[in-house]
Amino acid sequence: MQPKKELIRIVKTAEGEIKVDATGKLNGRGAYICKNVECLKKAQKTNALSRAFETSVSPEVYSQLETEIGSIE
């Protein structure tokens, strides 16, 4: 458990697109992970985002999220 300000929100939009929500204000179902690539890799290994969004998340999406999170760090 960490304060919300120390986490990154990942959103599944109404169109089914999954992306990083840097502002925390995008519409859609959200999931939170910590602000480092290791957390994203752990989420990928445990299928945490797939479970949170109730859909399969492709490896391409994870690589895109990794790039975006890397730019935020």
PATORMAR-464456 format. One record per residue: residue in three letters; x, y, z of N, C-alpha, C in turn. Coordinates in Angstrom, 3 decimals. Layout:
BEGIN
vexro, n_u, n_v, n_w, ca_u, ca_v, ca_w, c_u, c_v, c_w
ALA, X, Y, Z, X, Y, Z, X, Y, Z
...
END
This chain:
BEGIN
vexro, n_u, n_v, n_w, ca_u, ca_v, ca_w, c_u, c_v, c_w
MET, 0.842, -1.179, 0.000, 0.000, 0.000, 0.000, 0.888, 1.242, 0.000
GLN, 0.568, 2.139, -0.928, 1.288, 3.400, -1.037, 0.282, 4.521, -1.257
PRO, 0.664, 5.742, -0.958, -0.234, 6.865, -1.248, -0.515, 6.953, -2.748
LYS, -1.699, 7.390, -3.085, -2.132, 7.477, -4.474, -1.190, 8.326, -5.321
LYS, -0.624, 9.365, -4.747, 0.282, 10.262, -5.475, 1.568, 9.571, -5.909
GLU, 1.928, 8.470, -5.261, 3.154, 7.746, -5.587, 2.919, 6.623, -6.587
LEU, 1.698, 6.510, -7.105, 1.347, 5.440, -8.029, 1.000, 6.002, -9.399
ILE, 1.036, 5.131, -10.393, 0.643, 5.489, -11.757, -0.667, 4.779, -12.066
ARG, -1.584, 5.515, -12.655, -2.879, 4.946, -13.023, -2.810, 4.470, -14.469
ILE, -3.276, 3.254, -14.682, -3.398, 2.688, -16.017, -4.885, 2.514, -16.268
VAL, -5.345, 2.945, -17.443, -6.774, 3.008, -17.733, -7.132, 2.158, -18.939
LYS, -8.289, 1.499, -18.843, -8.905, 0.855, -20.002, -10.065, 1.756, -20.397
THR, -9.956, 2.387, -21.570, -10.974, 3.326, -22.018, -12.212, 2.580, -22.510
ALA, -13.257, 3.324, -22.807, -14.497, 2.738, -23.307, -14.284, 2.028, -24.648
GLU, -13.270, 2.457, -25.405, -12.948, 1.829, -26.682, -12.121, 0.561, -26.505
GLY, -11.712, 0.275, -25.277, -10.914, -0.912, -24.996, -9.422, -0.691, -25.066
GLU, -8.999, 0.546, -25.231, -7.578, 0.885, -25.306, -7.013, 0.987, -23.896
ILE, -5.825, 0.445, -23.689, -5.172, 0.494, -22.382, -3.983, 1.439, -22.482
LYS, -3.950, 2.443, -21.574, -2.860, 3.410, -21.620, -2.593, 3.990, -20.240
VAL, -1.439, 4.628, -20.114, -1.041, 5.278, -18.868, -1.789, 6.595, -18.746
ASP, -2.360, 6.832, -17.570, -3.087, 8.067, -17.291, -2.239, 8.910, -16.352
ALA, -1.408, 9.769, -16.920, -0.501, 10.590, -16.108, -1.261, 11.627, -15.289
THR, -2.414, 12.083, -15.778, -3.180, 13.104, -15.072, -4.079, 12.511, -13.995
GLY, -4.451, 11.246, -14.140, -5.354, 10.606, -13.198, -6.801, 10.979, -13.413
LYS, -7.115, 11.553, -14.574, -8.461, 12.051, -14.815, -9.148, 11.448, -16.036
LEU, -8.501, 10.530, -16.740, -9.133, 9.935, -17.909, -10.315, 9.076, -17.497
ASN, -11.344, 9.058, -18.344, -12.492, 8.210, -18.098, -12.154, 6.761, -18.408
GLY, -12.712, 5.858, -17.634, -12.501, 4.438, -17.862, -12.129, 3.725, -16.583
ARG, -12.012, 2.426, -16.701, -11.642, 1.602, -15.552, -10.154, 1.757, -15.302
GLY, -9.779, 2.014, -14.055, -8.387, 2.260, -13.732, -7.788, 1.210, -12.823
ALA, -6.483, 1.058, -12.939, -5.703, 0.206, -12.055, -4.429, 0.978, -11.726
TYR, -3.888, 0.742, -10.553, -2.710, 1.477, -10.107, -1.521, 0.548, -9.915
ILE, -0.341, 1.020, -10.330, 0.914, 0.322, -10.053, 1.928, 1.373, -9.616
CYS, 3.021, 0.914, -8.988, 4.043, 1.868, -8.552, 4.808, 2.401, -9.763
LYS, 5.560, 3.463, -9.554, 6.194, 4.198, -10.651, 7.524, 3.621, -11.103
ASN, 7.614, 2.320, -11.266, 8.842, 1.771, -11.835, 8.526, 0.581, -12.731
VAL, 9.459, 0.272, -13.582, 9.268, -0.765, -14.590, 9.167, -2.143, -13.943
GLU, 9.818, -2.337, -12.796, 9.768, -3.632, -12.116, 8.337, -3.981, -11.709
CYS, 7.574, -2.985, -11.264, 6.170, -3.221, -10.898, 5.370, -3.641, -12.122
LEU, 5.640, -3.022, -13.261, 4.935, -3.387, -14.487, 5.276, -4.808, -14.899
LYS, 6.546, -5.175, -14.785, 6.956, -6.540, -15.135, 6.301, -7.561, -14.204
LYS, 6.196, -7.228, -12.922, 5.531, -8.119, -11.974, 4.044, -8.242, -12.299
ALA, 3.420, -7.126, -12.667, 2.010, -7.147, -13.056, 1.801, -8.001, -14.300
GLN, 2.756, -7.947, -15.226, 2.666, -8.767, -16.435, 2.815, -10.244, -16.089
LYS, 3.762, -10.555, -15.223, 4.014, -11.950, -14.852, 2.817, -12.573, -14.129
THR, 2.141, -11.794, -13.300, 1.014, -12.310, -12.528, -0.342, -12.053, -13.192
ASN, -0.328, -11.460, -14.393, -1.553, -11.127, -15.126, -2.466, -10.205, -14.321
ALA, -1.890, -9.331, -13.537, -2.673, -8.436, -12.681, -3.544, -7.477, -13.499
LEU, -2.997, -6.924, -14.578, -3.788, -5.993, -15.384, -4.903, -6.723, -16.127
SER, -4.638, -7.923, -16.578, -5.682, -8.709, -17.248, -6.842, -8.972, -16.300
ARG, -6.524, -9.279, -15.059, -7.576, -9.517, -14.071, -8.311, -8.229, -13.718
ALA, -7.575, -7.133, -13.582, -8.188, -5.864, -13.212, -9.122, -5.346, -14.307
PHE, -8.722, -5.521, -15.555, -9.512, -5.014, -16.671, -10.456, -6.061, -17.261
GLU, -10.402, -7.268, -16.741, -11.263, -8.370, -17.178, -11.163, -8.612, -18.681
THR, -9.957, -8.525, -19.214, -9.678, -8.792, -20.614, -8.203, -9.150, -20.745
SER, -7.840, -9.789, -21.832, -6.425, -10.124, -22.005, -5.672, -8.878, -22.473
VAL, -4.478, -8.713, -21.935, -3.622, -7.581, -22.282, -2.452, -8.134, -23.084
SER, -2.282, -7.626, -24.292, -1.254, -8.154, -25.193, 0.149, -7.705, -24.768
PRO, 1.170, -8.462, -25.150, 2.554, -8.074, -24.835, 2.938, -6.719, -25.435
GLU, 2.342, -6.346, -26.568, 2.637, -5.055, -27.177, 2.194, -3.915, -26.261
VAL, 1.070, -4.101, -25.592, 0.571, -3.088, -24.666, 1.543, -2.937, -23.500
TYR, 2.049, -4.072, -22.988, 3.011, -4.005, -21.879, 4.281, -3.280, -22.303
SER, 4.765, -3.520, -23.521, 5.983, -2.837, -23.964, 5.741, -1.349, -24.138
GLN, 4.548, -0.976, -24.617, 4.201, 0.441, -24.733, 4.114, 1.087, -23.356
LEU, 3.484, 0.412, -22.404, 3.386, 0.937, -21.040, 4.763, 1.074, -20.413
GLU, 5.646, 0.106, -20.677, 7.012, 0.167, -20.142, 7.736, 1.409, -20.648
THR, 7.563, 1.713, -21.934, 8.188, 2.906, -22.511, 7.649, 4.169, -21.864
GLU, 6.325, 4.234, -21.680, 5.706, 5.417, -21.086, 6.123, 5.587, -19.626
ILE, 6.158, 4.489, -18.882, 6.562, 4.566, -17.473, 8.025, 4.945, -17.364
GLY, 8.850, 4.447, -18.276, 10.259, 4.815, -18.286, 10.461, 6.310, -18.497
SER, 9.600, 6.913, -19.296, 9.715, 8.361, -19.534, 9.230, 9.155, -18.320
ILE, 8.324, 8.591, -17.532, 7.827, 9.266, -16.328, 8.872, 9.224, -15.214
GLU, 9.584, 8.089, -15.111, 10.614, 7.948, -14.066, 11.655, 9.005, -14.297
END
